[in-house]
Amino acid sequence: MRFGLLGIDGQVAAVLRAALARGDEVVAACDVADDARGGVVPATVRRVPWEFLMDAAACDAVIVGGDGWNESRAEAVKKLVQAGRTLVLSQPLELSMLWAYELDMIRNDSGARLVPVLPDRLHPFVVRLRRDIEAAVAGGGPLGQIETVEMTRRLADRSRSNVLEHLARDADLVRVLVGDPQRLSTLGGAAADAAWATLAVGFTGADAVPVRWQVARGDDDALVIAVVGTRGTRTLDMPSGDGMASTSTGPDGGERLEFDRGRAILGVLDGVASGAVKPAGWDDAARGIELAETVPRSMAKGRAIDLHQEEFSELGTFKGTMASLGCGLVLAGLLVLVLATLVGGIAREAKWGFGERIAGAWPVAVLAVLGLFLALQLLPLLMASPDRPGGPGGGPKT
């Protein structure tokens, strides 16, 4: 394949190394220094403005990294999605739920393919953990009944931004293992700055296994997952660096396995990834960003936050806007009623005929505005298309 590069970071560097190792080509790069990430990008690669990547003939796919992320690159990503390009996106590029779901709505219109860099869900050890949990729910399995899932994220840099970025990625594993959580709660230090270094996040659901995700100090970045059951515990230690083997220990012994994250993403891009766990789509990436963005609100309020499973689309945005506008019209109608009554009374006392006519016309004006508002509710029916999500015959997003 021929790749274009828009920015770089650690996740993108792993994908590039895997791509170059199998003979793929990087034909153009934008916002990438010659020595970025140890010089993983060949110095001979042509440096271009991002508009060059809009041309489908220039490259087969565009890989987007997060180092030096700015508004200009965010706008460039939107334009590329509007152009229907295939993008491999580092996760998370921006910790903004609105930005992520805006890309999702543009994707629905343009047909662009977005592949988030979320390879850990495809790790064979993660797949086995999910199998153990599914077997426990069915009444069997080597671990017995699952009591809890403990996830410890070891980080050398425990700043707010780095913690939330890792949580956005690890939240995808929470959803893979136990399903979408319905409630999120946080526990941290009393001081706002120190809270991130010891942050603990709880994910719970009505029938799901409770999950506890916690930050811990470590010289190297790694994620440790412990699935605790009544018959034993299976532990998975996944280092974040390339070329480092993961270890799994459980009632049936221990194993070591090297997992190439870059090669796994290329498999997803080529459409050959298969197995018990489906590769991540952009809706999965957006949900992870949303969960991470909820954490600061939970900390600020000091309470658990209920999570709603809402499908974000143009139709949903329209309905939300109409609901807010309807409430505003009701309040405005009450205000007009009070003002019209006041003006009408003053006009009658002052023998002001024009004022009386204005005050007497308020029912017609309010009725006209409400009639226009009701007519706007027909817009989705007039604009819906059979081949678009939300239109007649359209299915849910996948």
Summary of the structure (lengths in Angstrom):
residues: 398
radius of gyration: 26.6
end to end distance: 25.6
largest distance: 96.5
contacts: 1248
relative contact order: 0.11
helix: 46%
strand: 20%
